[in-house]
Amino acid sequence: MSDAELEERLGFKNDVASWTAKSRPMPDWNCIHEELSRDKNVTLALLWQEYLEVYPNGYRYTRFTEHYNAWAKKLSVVMRQNHVAGEKCFVDYCNGITFIDYETGKEIKTQLFVGCLGASSYTFAEITRSQALPDWLMSHVRMYEFFKGVTSLTIPDNLKSAVKRPCFVEPELNESYRDLAHHYGTTIIPAHVRKPRHKAKVEANVLVAQRWILACLRNRKTLSLHRKTCSGS
């Protein structure tokens, strides 16, 4: 049987280019990507089934995933994190305001604790006296109370109140911090040392807090440190 006869028996036209070039409806990959990020229960297989409901003659699953992976690789040349709602909370410190001790007249520097949710960037910020363990733990408690919930993962930097021994594979957490995580049902995964992109979300929100909180208070004289909680999105 010749090629022409075989193509005719299989239902193809003799003009090979005409049927090989036949296009199928391409999904909106931006929408696909957003749906995957919005809910951890949504899978690519589910989105492919929904795609076929609209386009019954669309791509098969293997080709569908190949197209998506090729599209996703073009998003950025650096590591790209997909944040699912309720999954991650990033926490970090930066230098806070300076207040004047009423009794001694000395200037006392403070720390600004910042925590933000991965998917929404909803942010909690408060001033503490130090990065010591009691301040560190209680800032987490107030943060969880403010969010009215606890994320599956909490991602801190490698400060001493959080991590006793940094390690790329299995860092050793401070015992009290580990107990707090066990109590609240969250998993602590410290960012890798000198890898700011692993916690880029909170780095960006620290900048926001510095510009819209600390910068606005730069000319004020403060005689006491009353806890103030700030939030934003």
Secondary structure, 3 states (H helix, E strand, C coil): CCHHHHHHHCCCCCCHHHHHCCCCCCCCHHHHHHHHHHCCCCCHHHHHHHHHHHCCCCCCHHHHHHHHHHHHHCCCCCCCCCCCCCCEEEEEEEEEEEEECCCCCCEEEEEEEEEEECCCCCEEEEEECCCCHHHHHHHHHHHHHHHCCCCCEEECCCCCCCEEECCCCCCEECHHHHHHHHHHCCEECCCCCCCHHHHHHHHHHHHHHHHHHHHHHCCCCCCCCCCCEEEEC
